[in-house]
């Protein structure tokens, strides 16, 4: 007998998209932080911060086992 990981079948798609976004936000945000252009620097900071917020939310939900 297998235990389902998600309550809904579409949960795998949503979680995969969120995890992909977090990984890309971390990578692009860190790259943007080391840019010489000030606008890319600001956008990289905002993108990295948003990726960290989403990853924190996902970790919080994981702690609740949801």
Residue pairs with C-beta under 8 A, 6 or more apart in sequence:
5 11
5 12
6 12
6 15
15 58
18 54
18 58
19 58
21 51
21 54
22 51
22 54
22 55
22 58
24 51
25 47
25 48
25 50
25 51
25 54
26 48
26 51
26 52
26 55
28 44
28 47
29 44
29 45
29 46
29 47
29 48
29 49
29 51
30 44
30 48
31 44
32 40
32 41
32 43
32 44
32 45
32 47
32 48
33 41
33 44
33 45
33 48
35 41
35 44
